[in-house]
Amino acid sequence: MNIIIPRITDRTNRKDLRDFVNRILEKWFRLPFSAHPQIVRCRIISVTDKDGVAQRHGVINVTPDDAALMIIRKLNGKYLNEKRVGVKRYDLSIEKSLDRME
């Protein structure tokens, strides 16, 4: 499942995003034979609005889905590089439709 952390600061990098999410994954309780949660992909996308203002967003793919849901629940409203951030589910089809419009 993909999660997004919108409007991150300019000084936030991929390592910061991974460390932010790993705080929760390290505490993950798992049963024997259950999938170990992991970050599959971590990237920063930049979106420029019609006024030329760029915003940066962190997109992280986490497996399994229940680990991603726990990350959303635990990290939403927490601070990342001294900025309070929202964490929510991200639908990649939105990004793909934007790419087709360009």
Secondary structure, 3 states (H helix, E strand, C coil): CEEEEEEECCCCCHHHHHHHHHHHHCCCCCCCCCCCCEEEEEEEEEEECCCCCEEEEEEEEEECHHHHHHHHHHHCCCEECCEECCCEECCHHHHHHHHHHC
